[in-house]
């Protein structure tokens, strides 16, 4: 009914729930990448967040609220543009 797909090293269902199986606190960096790829990011203190996506593109999330969760696949929280802090990445 729902076909499973594999993208990079991520296994997910085409529809339905796909909860994280691991979480950890991380710091922003313009060099260090996540392995495996992050599924979502929880932000403790408000500000801007720049993420690097698996295809190496970057995306800016401006005015992220404290306690907000950003849901997308990403490989890094870049430090140059990011003003928010207190990150938890979910894998």
Secondary structure, DSSP 8 states (H G I E B T S, - for coil): ---EEEETTEEEESSS----S-EEEE---SS---SS-EEEEEEEE-EEEEEE-TTS-EEEEEEE-TT-EEEEEESEEETTT---EEEEEE-
